[in-house]
Amino acid sequence: MPKPHLALLAALIVAFGVSRFSSQFDPYHLDVLTGIGINVILAVSLNLVNGYTGQFSLGHAGFMSVGAYLAAAVSVFLTPKLIGPLASASAFAQGAAFLGALIVGGLAAALAGLVVGVPSLRLKGDYLALVTLGFGEIIRVVFQNIEVLGGALGLNSIPPLTSIFWVLAFVAVTVFVVTCIVHSTYGRGFLATHDDEIASAAVGLNPTRYKIVAFVIGAFFAGIAGGLYGHFKLTITPTGFDFTKSIEIVVMVILGGMGNTVGVVLAAILLTLLPELLRPIAEFRMIIYSLLLIVLMLVRPQGLFTWKRSGAKT
Protein backbone atom coordinates (compact mmCIF):
# COMPACT_ATOMS: atom_id res chain seq x y z
CA MET A 1 0.00 0.00 0.00
CA PRO A 2 1.48 3.38 -0.98
CA LYS A 3 2.58 5.70 1.84
CA PRO A 4 -0.13 8.36 1.22
CA HIS A 5 -2.80 5.69 1.68
CA LEU A 6 -1.17 4.58 4.93
CA ALA A 7 -1.10 8.19 6.11
CA LEU A 8 -4.80 8.57 5.27
CA LEU A 9 -5.65 5.36 7.11
CA ALA A 10 -3.65 6.50 10.14
CA ALA A 11 -5.37 9.91 10.09
CA LEU A 12 -8.82 8.29 9.98
CA ILE A 13 -7.88 6.05 12.90
CA VAL A 14 -6.72 9.10 14.86
CA ALA A 15 -9.99 10.90 14.01
CA PHE A 16 -11.96 7.92 15.29
CA GLY A 17 -9.84 7.76 18.46
CA VAL A 18 -10.27 11.47 19.16
CA SER A 19 -14.03 11.21 18.64
CA ARG A 20 -14.26 8.33 21.10
CA PHE A 21 -12.82 10.52 23.87
CA SER A 22 -14.38 13.81 22.72
CA SER A 23 -16.87 13.77 25.61
CA GLN A 24 -13.94 14.29 27.98
CA PHE A 25 -12.77 17.43 26.19
CA ASP A 26 -13.69 20.92 27.25
CA PRO A 27 -16.63 21.97 24.99
CA TYR A 28 -14.92 25.27 24.17
CA HIS A 29 -11.71 23.53 23.09
CA LEU A 30 -13.74 21.07 21.04
CA ASP A 31 -15.53 23.96 19.29
CA VAL A 32 -12.21 25.63 18.50
CA LEU A 33 -10.78 22.35 17.15
CA THR A 34 -13.86 21.93 14.95
CA GLY A 35 -13.45 25.46 13.60
CA ILE A 36 -9.78 24.78 12.87
CA GLY A 37 -10.67 21.65 10.92
CA ILE A 38 -13.27 23.44 8.79
CA ASN A 39 -10.82 26.26 8.01
CA VAL A 40 -8.11 23.75 7.08
CA ILE A 41 -10.45 22.16 4.54
CA LEU A 42 -11.28 25.58 3.07
CA ALA A 43 -7.65 26.72 2.92
CA VAL A 44 -6.25 23.49 1.44
CA SER A 45 -8.97 23.37 -1.22
CA LEU A 46 -8.39 27.01 -2.19
CA ASN A 47 -4.64 26.37 -2.29
CA LEU A 48 -5.20 23.96 -5.17
CA VAL A 49 -6.61 26.88 -7.18
CA ASN A 50 -4.61 29.86 -5.95
CA GLY A 51 -1.39 28.13 -4.98
CA TYR A 52 -0.77 25.16 -7.24
CA THR A 53 -2.59 26.36 -10.37
CA GLY A 54 -1.66 30.02 -10.04
CA GLN A 55 -5.14 31.56 -10.24
CA PHE A 56 -6.64 34.13 -7.88
CA SER A 57 -10.14 33.29 -6.72
CA LEU A 58 -12.06 35.50 -4.31
CA GLY A 59 -15.27 33.49 -4.38
CA HIS A 60 -14.49 30.50 -2.16
CA ALA A 61 -17.03 31.58 0.44
CA GLY A 62 -19.65 31.44 -2.32
CA PHE A 63 -18.94 27.74 -2.93
CA MET A 64 -18.93 27.19 0.82
CA SER A 65 -22.39 28.76 1.05
CA VAL A 66 -23.75 26.52 -1.72
CA GLY A 67 -22.57 23.44 0.16
CA ALA A 68 -23.85 24.75 3.50
CA TYR A 69 -27.34 25.56 2.25
CA LEU A 70 -27.79 22.45 0.09
CA ALA A 71 -26.51 20.08 2.76
CA ALA A 72 -28.68 21.77 5.39
CA ALA A 73 -31.71 21.64 3.10
CA VAL A 74 -31.24 17.89 2.62
CA SER A 75 -31.03 17.35 6.39
CA VAL A 76 -33.93 19.64 7.25
CA PHE A 77 -36.42 18.89 4.46
CA LEU A 78 -35.51 15.61 2.72
CA THR A 79 -33.97 13.30 5.31
CA PRO A 80 -36.96 13.32 7.74
CA LYS A 81 -39.21 12.20 4.88
CA LEU A 82 -36.88 9.32 4.02
CA ILE A 83 -35.89 7.93 7.43
CA GLY A 84 -38.12 9.83 9.86
CA PRO A 85 -36.96 12.17 12.64
CA LEU A 86 -33.17 12.16 12.92
CA ALA A 87 -33.31 12.35 16.73
CA SER A 88 -34.89 8.87 16.92
CA ALA A 89 -32.79 7.33 14.12
CA SER A 90 -29.89 4.97 14.78
CA ALA A 91 -26.33 6.24 14.82
CA PHE A 92 -25.65 4.46 11.53
CA ALA A 93 -28.71 6.04 9.87
CA GLN A 94 -27.70 9.48 11.13
CA GLY A 95 -24.15 9.02 9.85
CA ALA A 96 -25.31 7.78 6.45
CA ALA A 97 -27.82 10.62 6.14
CA PHE A 98 -25.21 13.19 7.11
CA LEU A 99 -22.64 11.82 4.68
CA GLY A 100 -25.24 11.90 1.93
CA ALA A 101 -26.12 15.52 2.76
CA LEU A 102 -22.43 16.51 2.69
CA ILE A 103 -21.91 14.80 -0.68
CA VAL A 104 -24.96 16.59 -2.11
CA GLY A 105 -23.63 19.91 -0.83
CA GLY A 106 -20.16 19.19 -2.24
CA LEU A 107 -21.50 18.17 -5.65
CA ALA A 108 -23.74 21.26 -5.80
CA ALA A 109 -20.72 23.45 -5.03
CA ALA A 110 -18.66 21.59 -7.65
CA LEU A 111 -21.41 22.22 -10.22
CA ALA A 112 -21.39 25.89 -9.27
CA GLY A 113 -17.60 25.85 -9.70
CA LEU A 114 -18.01 24.38 -13.17
CA VAL A 115 -20.64 26.95 -14.13
CA VAL A 116 -18.41 29.78 -12.97
CA GLY A 117 -15.14 28.24 -14.11
CA VAL A 118 -15.94 27.49 -17.74
CA PRO A 119 -16.57 31.12 -18.80
CA SER A 120 -14.30 32.87 -16.31
CA LEU A 121 -11.09 30.84 -16.17
CA ARG A 122 -10.02 32.06 -19.58
CA LEU A 123 -9.37 35.30 -17.72
CA LYS A 124 -6.29 35.97 -15.61
CA GLY A 125 -5.20 37.91 -12.56
CA ASP A 126 -7.38 40.82 -11.50
CA TYR A 127 -10.12 39.99 -14.02
CA LEU A 128 -10.54 36.48 -12.63
CA ALA A 129 -10.55 37.82 -9.07
CA LEU A 130 -13.33 40.27 -9.95
CA VAL A 131 -15.44 37.56 -11.64
CA THR A 132 -15.14 35.19 -8.68
CA LEU A 133 -15.84 38.04 -6.26
CA GLY A 134 -18.97 38.87 -8.23
CA PHE A 135 -20.06 35.23 -8.15
CA GLY A 136 -19.74 35.12 -4.37
CA GLU A 137 -21.92 38.21 -4.00
CA ILE A 138 -24.51 36.86 -6.46
CA ILE A 139 -24.78 33.61 -4.49
CA ARG A 140 -25.17 35.53 -1.23
CA VAL A 141 -27.98 37.68 -2.66
CA VAL A 142 -29.71 34.64 -4.20
CA PHE A 143 -29.82 32.78 -0.87
CA GLN A 144 -30.91 35.99 0.83
CA ASN A 145 -34.03 36.01 -1.35
CA ILE A 146 -35.00 32.32 -1.20
CA GLU A 147 -37.70 32.29 1.46
CA VAL A 148 -37.87 28.50 1.76
CA LEU A 149 -34.23 28.60 2.93
CA GLY A 150 -34.94 31.32 5.45
CA GLY A 151 -34.20 34.35 3.29
CA ALA A 152 -32.28 37.13 5.00
CA LEU A 153 -32.94 35.61 8.44
CA GLY A 154 -31.14 32.42 7.49
CA LEU A 155 -31.92 28.73 7.78
CA ASN A 156 -32.52 27.50 11.34
CA SER A 157 -33.10 24.20 13.12
CA ILE A 158 -30.29 22.39 11.31
CA PRO A 159 -29.63 19.08 13.10
CA PRO A 160 -26.33 18.99 15.06
CA LEU A 161 -24.67 16.23 13.06
CA THR A 162 -21.15 17.63 12.75
CA SER A 163 -18.77 15.85 15.11
CA ILE A 164 -15.04 16.03 15.56
CA PHE A 165 -14.74 12.69 13.74
CA TRP A 166 -16.40 14.00 10.58
CA VAL A 167 -14.31 17.17 10.63
CA LEU A 168 -10.97 15.44 11.15
CA ALA A 169 -11.87 12.71 8.66
CA PHE A 170 -12.63 15.23 5.92
CA VAL A 171 -9.48 17.20 6.78
CA ALA A 172 -7.53 14.00 6.17
CA VAL A 173 -9.39 13.24 2.93
CA THR A 174 -8.96 16.80 1.62
CA VAL A 175 -5.22 16.87 2.31
CA PHE A 176 -4.86 13.36 0.87
CA VAL A 177 -6.73 14.14 -2.35
CA VAL A 178 -4.96 17.45 -3.00
CA THR A 179 -1.54 15.97 -2.24
CA CYS A 180 -2.09 12.93 -4.45
CA ILE A 181 -3.42 15.06 -7.31
CA VAL A 182 -0.54 17.52 -7.21
CA HIS A 183 2.13 14.82 -7.05
CA SER A 184 0.58 12.63 -9.72
CA THR A 185 1.56 12.67 -13.37
CA TYR A 186 -1.68 14.47 -14.20
CA GLY A 187 -1.07 16.94 -11.39
CA ARG A 188 2.14 18.14 -12.99
CA GLY A 189 -0.16 19.92 -15.40
CA PHE A 190 -1.37 22.14 -12.54
CA LEU A 191 2.21 23.10 -11.71
CA ALA A 192 3.03 23.69 -15.38
CA THR A 193 -0.05 25.92 -15.70
CA HIS A 194 1.07 27.84 -12.63
CA ASP A 195 4.61 28.35 -13.91
CA ASP A 196 3.92 29.29 -17.53
CA GLU A 197 0.61 28.91 -19.36
CA ILE A 198 2.11 29.71 -22.77
CA ALA A 199 4.84 27.11 -22.42
CA SER A 200 2.28 24.58 -21.15
CA ALA A 201 0.09 25.12 -24.19
CA ALA A 202 3.16 24.88 -26.45
CA VAL A 203 3.90 21.34 -25.24
CA GLY A 204 0.32 20.19 -25.77
CA LEU A 205 -1.31 20.85 -22.39
CA ASN A 206 -4.65 22.60 -22.05
CA PRO A 207 -4.21 25.21 -19.27
CA THR A 208 -7.90 26.13 -19.23
CA ARG A 209 -8.90 22.52 -18.62
CA TYR A 210 -6.46 22.20 -15.72
CA LYS A 211 -7.75 25.43 -14.21
CA ILE A 212 -11.35 24.25 -14.48
CA VAL A 213 -10.52 20.87 -12.89
CA ALA A 214 -8.74 22.61 -10.01
CA PHE A 215 -11.65 25.02 -9.62
CA VAL A 216 -14.24 22.21 -9.51
CA ILE A 217 -12.25 20.09 -7.02
CA GLY A 218 -11.62 23.12 -4.81
CA ALA A 219 -15.30 24.06 -4.93
CA PHE A 220 -16.32 20.50 -4.01
CA PHE A 221 -14.30 20.51 -0.81
CA ALA A 222 -15.43 24.06 -0.03
CA GLY A 223 -18.99 22.72 -0.25
CA ILE A 224 -18.09 19.88 2.12
CA ALA A 225 -16.66 22.44 4.57
CA GLY A 226 -19.86 24.47 4.24
CA GLY A 227 -21.99 21.42 5.05
CA LEU A 228 -19.87 20.71 8.14
CA TYR A 229 -20.11 24.37 9.15
CA GLY A 230 -23.91 24.46 8.80
CA HIS A 231 -24.44 21.31 10.87
CA PHE A 232 -22.01 22.68 13.46
CA LYS A 233 -23.46 26.19 13.85
CA LEU A 234 -27.08 24.93 13.41
CA THR A 235 -28.02 28.29 11.87
CA ILE A 236 -26.65 29.77 8.66
CA THR A 237 -27.24 33.22 7.18
CA PRO A 238 -26.13 34.74 3.87
CA THR A 239 -23.97 37.29 5.70
CA GLY A 240 -21.84 34.47 7.08
CA PHE A 241 -20.47 33.80 3.58
CA ASP A 242 -19.70 37.31 2.44
CA PHE A 243 -16.58 38.87 0.92
CA THR A 244 -14.89 39.00 4.34
CA LYS A 245 -15.02 35.20 4.66
CA SER A 246 -13.41 34.76 1.23
CA ILE A 247 -10.63 37.17 2.18
CA GLU A 248 -10.08 35.26 5.42
CA ILE A 249 -9.50 32.03 3.46
CA VAL A 250 -7.23 33.76 0.94
CA VAL A 251 -5.11 35.18 3.79
CA MET A 252 -4.62 31.64 5.15
CA VAL A 253 -3.32 30.49 1.77
CA ILE A 254 -1.02 33.49 1.31
CA LEU A 255 0.30 33.37 4.87
CA GLY A 256 0.96 29.64 4.67
CA GLY A 257 2.75 29.94 1.34
CA MET A 258 1.17 29.56 -2.08
CA GLY A 259 1.44 25.97 -3.26
CA ASN A 260 2.53 24.65 0.14
CA THR A 261 -0.07 22.30 1.65
CA VAL A 262 1.67 21.86 5.00
CA GLY A 263 2.22 25.61 5.34
CA VAL A 264 -1.41 26.36 4.49
CA VAL A 265 -2.58 23.87 7.14
CA LEU A 266 -0.36 25.54 9.74
CA ALA A 267 -1.56 29.01 8.70
CA ALA A 268 -5.21 27.92 8.98
CA ILE A 269 -4.52 26.64 12.49
CA LEU A 270 -2.70 29.84 13.46
CA LEU A 271 -5.30 32.24 12.07
CA THR A 272 -8.12 30.32 13.74
CA LEU A 273 -6.37 30.23 17.11
CA LEU A 274 -5.13 33.82 17.06
CA PRO A 275 -8.52 35.54 17.62
CA GLU A 276 -9.24 33.07 20.44
CA LEU A 277 -5.88 33.74 22.11
CA LEU A 278 -6.63 37.48 21.94
CA ARG A 279 -10.09 37.06 23.44
CA PRO A 280 -9.03 38.26 26.95
CA ILE A 281 -8.43 41.69 25.41
CA ALA A 282 -11.61 41.63 23.38
CA GLU A 283 -11.80 45.40 22.86
CA PHE A 284 -8.44 45.40 21.08
CA ARG A 285 -8.61 41.89 19.61
CA MET A 286 -9.35 42.72 15.98
CA ILE A 287 -6.94 45.68 15.96
CA ILE A 288 -4.06 43.52 17.20
CA TYR A 289 -5.09 40.69 14.87
CA SER A 290 -5.04 43.02 11.87
CA LEU A 291 -1.71 44.57 12.86
CA LEU A 292 -0.14 41.13 13.25
CA LEU A 293 -1.33 40.17 9.77
CA ILE A 294 0.16 43.36 8.30
CA VAL A 295 3.49 42.72 10.02
CA LEU A 296 3.56 39.10 8.88
CA MET A 297 2.81 40.12 5.29
CA LEU A 298 5.59 42.73 5.36
CA VAL A 299 8.16 40.47 6.98
CA ARG A 300 7.27 37.26 5.13
CA PRO A 301 5.54 38.22 1.85
CA GLN A 302 6.40 34.80 0.39
CA GLY A 303 4.49 33.10 3.20
CA LEU A 304 5.24 32.39 6.84
CA PHE A 305 5.74 28.66 6.32
CA THR A 306 7.27 28.67 2.84
CA TRP A 307 10.17 26.51 1.79
CA LYS A 308 11.39 25.60 -1.66
CA ARG A 309 8.98 23.36 -3.56
CA SER A 310 10.56 21.15 -6.19
CA GLY A 311 9.36 21.74 -9.69
CA ALA A 312 8.12 25.29 -9.10
CA LYS A 313 9.64 28.70 -9.45
CA THR A 314 10.65 30.48 -6.28
C-alpha positions as CSV (number, residue, x, y, z in Angstrom):
1,M,0.0,0.0,0.0
2,P,1.5,3.4,-1.0
3,K,2.6,5.7,1.8
4,P,-0.1,8.4,1.2
5,H,-2.8,5.7,1.7
6,L,-1.2,4.6,4.9
7,A,-1.1,8.2,6.1
8,L,-4.8,8.6,5.3
9,L,-5.7,5.4,7.1
10,A,-3.7,6.5,10.1
11,A,-5.4,9.9,10.1
12,L,-8.8,8.3,10.0
13,I,-7.9,6.0,12.9
14,V,-6.7,9.1,14.9
15,A,-10.0,10.9,14.0
16,F,-12.0,7.9,15.3
17,G,-9.8,7.8,18.5
18,V,-10.3,11.5,19.2
19,S,-14.0,11.2,18.6
20,R,-14.3,8.3,21.1
21,F,-12.8,10.5,23.9
22,S,-14.4,13.8,22.7
23,S,-16.9,13.8,25.6
24,Q,-13.9,14.3,28.0
25,F,-12.8,17.4,26.2
26,D,-13.7,20.9,27.3
27,P,-16.6,22.0,25.0
28,Y,-14.9,25.3,24.2
29,H,-11.7,23.5,23.1
30,L,-13.7,21.1,21.0
31,D,-15.5,24.0,19.3
32,V,-12.2,25.6,18.5
33,L,-10.8,22.4,17.1
34,T,-13.9,21.9,14.9
35,G,-13.4,25.5,13.6
36,I,-9.8,24.8,12.9
37,G,-10.7,21.7,10.9
38,I,-13.3,23.4,8.8
39,N,-10.8,26.3,8.0
40,V,-8.1,23.8,7.1
41,I,-10.5,22.2,4.5
42,L,-11.3,25.6,3.1
43,A,-7.7,26.7,2.9
44,V,-6.2,23.5,1.4
45,S,-9.0,23.4,-1.2
46,L,-8.4,27.0,-2.2
47,N,-4.6,26.4,-2.3
48,L,-5.2,24.0,-5.2
49,V,-6.6,26.9,-7.2
50,N,-4.6,29.9,-5.9
51,G,-1.4,28.1,-5.0
52,Y,-0.8,25.2,-7.2
53,T,-2.6,26.4,-10.4
54,G,-1.7,30.0,-10.0
55,Q,-5.1,31.6,-10.2
56,F,-6.6,34.1,-7.9
57,S,-10.1,33.3,-6.7
58,L,-12.1,35.5,-4.3
59,G,-15.3,33.5,-4.4
60,H,-14.5,30.5,-2.2
61,A,-17.0,31.6,0.4
62,G,-19.6,31.4,-2.3
63,F,-18.9,27.7,-2.9
64,M,-18.9,27.2,0.8
65,S,-22.4,28.8,1.1
66,V,-23.8,26.5,-1.7
67,G,-22.6,23.4,0.2
68,A,-23.9,24.8,3.5
69,Y,-27.3,25.6,2.2
70,L,-27.8,22.4,0.1
71,A,-26.5,20.1,2.8
72,A,-28.7,21.8,5.4
73,A,-31.7,21.6,3.1
74,V,-31.2,17.9,2.6
75,S,-31.0,17.3,6.4
76,V,-33.9,19.6,7.3
77,F,-36.4,18.9,4.5
78,L,-35.5,15.6,2.7
79,T,-34.0,13.3,5.3
80,P,-37.0,13.3,7.7
81,K,-39.2,12.2,4.9
82,L,-36.9,9.3,4.0
83,I,-35.9,7.9,7.4
84,G,-38.1,9.8,9.9
85,P,-37.0,12.2,12.6
86,L,-33.2,12.2,12.9
87,A,-33.3,12.3,16.7
88,S,-34.9,8.9,16.9
89,A,-32.8,7.3,14.1
90,S,-29.9,5.0,14.8
91,A,-26.3,6.2,14.8
92,F,-25.6,4.5,11.5
93,A,-28.7,6.0,9.9
94,Q,-27.7,9.5,11.1
95,G,-24.2,9.0,9.8
96,A,-25.3,7.8,6.5
97,A,-27.8,10.6,6.1
98,F,-25.2,13.2,7.1
99,L,-22.6,11.8,4.7
100,G,-25.2,11.9,1.9
101,A,-26.1,15.5,2.8
102,L,-22.4,16.5,2.7
103,I,-21.9,14.8,-0.7
104,V,-25.0,16.6,-2.1
105,G,-23.6,19.9,-0.8
106,G,-20.2,19.2,-2.2
107,L,-21.5,18.2,-5.6
108,A,-23.7,21.3,-5.8
109,A,-20.7,23.4,-5.0
110,A,-18.7,21.6,-7.7
111,L,-21.4,22.2,-10.2
112,A,-21.4,25.9,-9.3
113,G,-17.6,25.8,-9.7
114,L,-18.0,24.4,-13.2
115,V,-20.6,26.9,-14.1
116,V,-18.4,29.8,-13.0
117,G,-15.1,28.2,-14.1
118,V,-15.9,27.5,-17.7
119,P,-16.6,31.1,-18.8
120,S,-14.3,32.9,-16.3
121,L,-11.1,30.8,-16.2
122,R,-10.0,32.1,-19.6
123,L,-9.4,35.3,-17.7
124,K,-6.3,36.0,-15.6
125,G,-5.2,37.9,-12.6
126,D,-7.4,40.8,-11.5
127,Y,-10.1,40.0,-14.0
128,L,-10.5,36.5,-12.6
129,A,-10.6,37.8,-9.1
130,L,-13.3,40.3,-10.0
131,V,-15.4,37.6,-11.6
132,T,-15.1,35.2,-8.7
133,L,-15.8,38.0,-6.3
134,G,-19.0,38.9,-8.2
135,F,-20.1,35.2,-8.1
136,G,-19.7,35.1,-4.4
137,E,-21.9,38.2,-4.0
138,I,-24.5,36.9,-6.5
139,I,-24.8,33.6,-4.5
140,R,-25.2,35.5,-1.2
141,V,-28.0,37.7,-2.7
142,V,-29.7,34.6,-4.2
143,F,-29.8,32.8,-0.9
144,Q,-30.9,36.0,0.8
145,N,-34.0,36.0,-1.4
146,I,-35.0,32.3,-1.2
147,E,-37.7,32.3,1.5
148,V,-37.9,28.5,1.8
149,L,-34.2,28.6,2.9
150,G,-34.9,31.3,5.5
151,G,-34.2,34.4,3.3
152,A,-32.3,37.1,5.0
153,L,-32.9,35.6,8.4
154,G,-31.1,32.4,7.5
155,L,-31.9,28.7,7.8
156,N,-32.5,27.5,11.3
157,S,-33.1,24.2,13.1
158,I,-30.3,22.4,11.3
159,P,-29.6,19.1,13.1
160,P,-26.3,19.0,15.1
161,L,-24.7,16.2,13.1
162,T,-21.1,17.6,12.7
163,S,-18.8,15.8,15.1
164,I,-15.0,16.0,15.6
165,F,-14.7,12.7,13.7
166,W,-16.4,14.0,10.6
167,V,-14.3,17.2,10.6
168,L,-11.0,15.4,11.1
169,A,-11.9,12.7,8.7
170,F,-12.6,15.2,5.9
171,V,-9.5,17.2,6.8
172,A,-7.5,14.0,6.2
173,V,-9.4,13.2,2.9
174,T,-9.0,16.8,1.6
175,V,-5.2,16.9,2.3
176,F,-4.9,13.4,0.9
177,V,-6.7,14.1,-2.3
178,V,-5.0,17.5,-3.0
179,T,-1.5,16.0,-2.2
180,C,-2.1,12.9,-4.5
181,I,-3.4,15.1,-7.3
182,V,-0.5,17.5,-7.2
183,H,2.1,14.8,-7.0
184,S,0.6,12.6,-9.7
185,T,1.6,12.7,-13.4
186,Y,-1.7,14.5,-14.2
187,G,-1.1,16.9,-11.4
188,R,2.1,18.1,-13.0
189,G,-0.2,19.9,-15.4
190,F,-1.4,22.1,-12.5
191,L,2.2,23.1,-11.7
192,A,3.0,23.7,-15.4
193,T,-0.1,25.9,-15.7
194,H,1.1,27.8,-12.6
195,D,4.6,28.4,-13.9
196,D,3.9,29.3,-17.5
197,E,0.6,28.9,-19.4
198,I,2.1,29.7,-22.8
199,A,4.8,27.1,-22.4
200,S,2.3,24.6,-21.1
201,A,0.1,25.1,-24.2
202,A,3.2,24.9,-26.4
203,V,3.9,21.3,-25.2
204,G,0.3,20.2,-25.8
205,L,-1.3,20.8,-22.4
206,N,-4.6,22.6,-22.0
207,P,-4.2,25.2,-19.3
208,T,-7.9,26.1,-19.2
209,R,-8.9,22.5,-18.6
210,Y,-6.5,22.2,-15.7
211,K,-7.7,25.4,-14.2
212,I,-11.4,24.2,-14.5
213,V,-10.5,20.9,-12.9
214,A,-8.7,22.6,-10.0
215,F,-11.7,25.0,-9.6
216,V,-14.2,22.2,-9.5
217,I,-12.3,20.1,-7.0
218,G,-11.6,23.1,-4.8
219,A,-15.3,24.1,-4.9
220,F,-16.3,20.5,-4.0
221,F,-14.3,20.5,-0.8
222,A,-15.4,24.1,0.0
223,G,-19.0,22.7,-0.2
224,I,-18.1,19.9,2.1
225,A,-16.7,22.4,4.6
226,G,-19.9,24.5,4.2
227,G,-22.0,21.4,5.1
228,L,-19.9,20.7,8.1
229,Y,-20.1,24.4,9.1
230,G,-23.9,24.5,8.8
231,H,-24.4,21.3,10.9
232,F,-22.0,22.7,13.5
233,K,-23.5,26.2,13.9
234,L,-27.1,24.9,13.4
235,T,-28.0,28.3,11.9
236,I,-26.7,29.8,8.7
237,T,-27.2,33.2,7.2
238,P,-26.1,34.7,3.9
239,T,-24.0,37.3,5.7
240,G,-21.8,34.5,7.1
241,F,-20.5,33.8,3.6
242,D,-19.7,37.3,2.4
243,F,-16.6,38.9,0.9
244,T,-14.9,39.0,4.3
245,K,-15.0,35.2,4.7
246,S,-13.4,34.8,1.2
247,I,-10.6,37.2,2.2
248,E,-10.1,35.3,5.4
249,I,-9.5,32.0,3.5
250,V,-7.2,33.8,0.9
251,V,-5.1,35.2,3.8
252,M,-4.6,31.6,5.1
253,V,-3.3,30.5,1.8
254,I,-1.0,33.5,1.3
255,L,0.3,33.4,4.9
256,G,1.0,29.6,4.7
257,G,2.7,29.9,1.3
258,M,1.2,29.6,-2.1
259,G,1.4,26.0,-3.3
260,N,2.5,24.7,0.1
261,T,-0.1,22.3,1.6
262,V,1.7,21.9,5.0
263,G,2.2,25.6,5.3
264,V,-1.4,26.4,4.5
265,V,-2.6,23.9,7.1
266,L,-0.4,25.5,9.7
267,A,-1.6,29.0,8.7
268,A,-5.2,27.9,9.0
269,I,-4.5,26.6,12.5
270,L,-2.7,29.8,13.5
271,L,-5.3,32.2,12.1
272,T,-8.1,30.3,13.7
273,L,-6.4,30.2,17.1
274,L,-5.1,33.8,17.1
275,P,-8.5,35.5,17.6
276,E,-9.2,33.1,20.4
277,L,-5.9,33.7,22.1
278,L,-6.6,37.5,21.9
279,R,-10.1,37.1,23.4
280,P,-9.0,38.3,27.0
281,I,-8.4,41.7,25.4
282,A,-11.6,41.6,23.4
283,E,-11.8,45.4,22.9
284,F,-8.4,45.4,21.1
285,R,-8.6,41.9,19.6
286,M,-9.3,42.7,16.0
287,I,-6.9,45.7,16.0
288,I,-4.1,43.5,17.2
289,Y,-5.1,40.7,14.9
290,S,-5.0,43.0,11.9
291,L,-1.7,44.6,12.9
292,L,-0.1,41.1,13.2
293,L,-1.3,40.2,9.8
294,I,0.2,43.4,8.3
295,V,3.5,42.7,10.0
296,L,3.6,39.1,8.9
297,M,2.8,40.1,5.3
298,L,5.6,42.7,5.4
299,V,8.2,40.5,7.0
300,R,7.3,37.3,5.1
301,P,5.5,38.2,1.8
302,Q,6.4,34.8,0.4
303,G,4.5,33.1,3.2
304,L,5.2,32.4,6.8
305,F,5.7,28.7,6.3
306,T,7.3,28.7,2.8
307,W,10.2,26.5,1.8
308,K,11.4,25.6,-1.7
309,R,9.0,23.4,-3.6
310,S,10.6,21.1,-6.2
311,G,9.4,21.7,-9.7
312,A,8.1,25.3,-9.1
313,K,9.6,28.7,-9.5
314,T,10.7,30.5,-6.3
